[in-house]
Amino acid sequence: MFRNVTPEKAIAFVESIVALSHCWPLSSTATKSRIFRYKVLRSVLFLNSLLLLFPLSYAIYVHREDPVTFCKAVSLALAVVQIPLHSSFCINQYDRYQRLIEEMKSCCEKGNLHERRVFQQYVNKYGMYYAASAAWFYWTGSTVPIGTIFISDPFPTPAEYPFPVDSEPIRSIIFLQQSLVGLQCSSAMCINIFCALLMLFTAARFEILMNEIRTVNNVASFVKCVKKYYALKRYAKEVTNTARYTTLITLSISGIESVFAGIILIGRQPFAVKLQFISVCSTVLLGVFMCAWPADNLIHVSEDTMRAVYESKWYDQPLKIQKFILLMMIPQSPVVLRIRCIIPAFSLNYYCSFITNVMSMFTALRVVMYQDED
């Protein structure tokens, strides 16, 4: 099925799954009325997340003596807090996202046959995985309200309100509001897929340039390729500069979330409750992987682009061209998604170390809890 998905359809798919987060900017040609509706809806969804975040924060205080309810409230509050965090960052980076997306769409629409073939190869390679991940994110957001059918809790979360909530229609309104926030959390997790899309598109452009370098046979063409390389590198750095903040938010929340979800999984809780937190734990770890995989690929592709000149028939070229090729083969620094003093290089190696640290904390928690029970 995903073999027939075009790059334009892949972009439209990502735009649809992040709709509830409102991180996808409007076109620069959007009318004033459309921009106004966009901002109003974004503000309403932002406020909706806060309407659950504050009651969850109050629940953390109320149930501070109850380890199970406390951990559940903290875990869900962390899932909700990512909504205003991501939303605030996307508002701040609105113009940059708009430029990056419009250039991406323009390249896909105006690309020649070879360029579209490379873009299509990326869609075929990554499309099924990211589509399945998006489905998992939304399924996880749905399990929280669905799980209330099998447990005694009247609401999807243990949020505490300073007013009675047992009567109708207040009870139904709160249930629907909390369910909507669950879908907003799913959409916020899909922002990692949005960042992955930008990084994969950038990597595809590096591959296109790599193939072009292999076929050039004169100095003018080499100069043109070098200019394209540095222009593309500037674009790639803009992509990583936007993705690093999303990555930092995801990493921070995922690490803490995994610890508190682990407490629920270790404890003697009903299977329905554990199922909710198995989904939550799997989702946050998957969210980190969403960015780690394309970031790792971008490192290798950006580093190997200029080396592709060695794969051309440089030995058949005149001495002048061979000297120019020698200059082109000077090692170039790769495009790395990094956060100063926190993440030296976000890659699959870093992701493995992150998983190792999470498992170490999980093991330590298990030992402490079993000692307390004994």
Salt bridges, closest charged atoms under 4 A:
GLU8 OE2 - ARG116 NH1 2.81
GLU103 OE2 - ARG205 NH1 2.82
ASP153 OD2 - LYS72 NZ 3.46
GLU160 OE2 - HIS63 NE2 2.78
GLU212 OE2 - LYS228 NZ 3.08
GLU238 OE1 - ARG96 NE 3.26
GLU238 OE1 - ARG99 NH2 2.86
ASP296 OD2 - HIS300 NE2 3.39
GLU303 OE2 - ARG307 NH2 3.74
ASP304 OD1 - ARG307 NH1 3.45
GLU311 OE1 - ARG214 NE 2.47
GLU373 OE1 - ARG268 NH1 3.09
